[in-house]
């Protein structure tokens, strides 16, 4: 099974963007990684800007190139503004919904919970991280994992919640209420550059 690997903090520093959406990766050293320390960033061409924006979003959601492209082309065929629909599809992934509910500190951790079969969707086990949750889907933790220390710690550390998911720590059950609006998503990314990137290839 393909998955994203590599040091997240280096990815964040290279892109000057918090892949974890916490900002902690850039607090200590905001300059690009490398043996020569702080160096002046090279001004990117329009194509370079488009590529960098694609990488920001791809690293943030933890998708490989093929998964990312397939999701984009799915958004192209759907009704609505392509860039917004694309982000909504990414946010609807089961691993992302689990992360948004606070059951894991990172999307990688959420993906692991799903892969290991610890998550139920509408009462049925789903172990596919890319599973597309629909509005109204009920997500819950399997009984044998409800007291897991890792999940409890993640819930305790959760500071920011989003309005399009709900979660009850008592029952360990939540709901993907609706698709997010664009204004509720990361304001530091420009999905239009990703649309332009793939338009070059179509």
C-alpha positions, 0 to 999 in steps of 0.5 A: 500500500502506497503511503507518504513517508519522510520527515514532515518538519523538513517538508514544512520548512522547505515549503515555508508552510505548516504541513501539520497546520499547527505552525510548530514546525516553523517556530524554531527554524523557519529557513529551508533545510540544508547543511549551510543554514539560512539561505536566501530563497530563490524566486519561483517561476509561475510553474514553480509556484503552482508546483509548490502549492500542489506539494503543500496540499499533497503533503498536508493531506498525506497523499502520493502523486497518483492519489492526489491526481485522481482526487483532482480529476474526480473534482473536475468531473463534479459540479461546482468550483473545481478548487473548492470541490477538490478541497472538500473531497480531501476533507471528506476522506475518512482519515482526515475526518478521524483527524478532524474529530481529534482522535489522532494528533496527525493525519498519519496517526489517523490513517494508522487507526483506519488501516488497523481497523479501529474505526467504524462508519455507520456501524461497519468497519472501514479500513480504507483511509481514502474512503469518502465520508458522506454528510451524515456519516456516523464515525465511531471507535471500535469498543476495544479501542475506546480506552486506548491511551493514544486516542485519549491523549490525542483528544486531550490535546485537541485545541481546535475543532471544526464546525462540520464534524461533531464528536462525543468523547463519552460515547467515542462517536461523532458525525461528519455533519456537512461538507466544509465551506471554503472559508473554514479551510486553510487560508494559506493555500491557494487551490487555484494554483493547483487547478492551473498546474493540472490545466497545463497537463490536460 
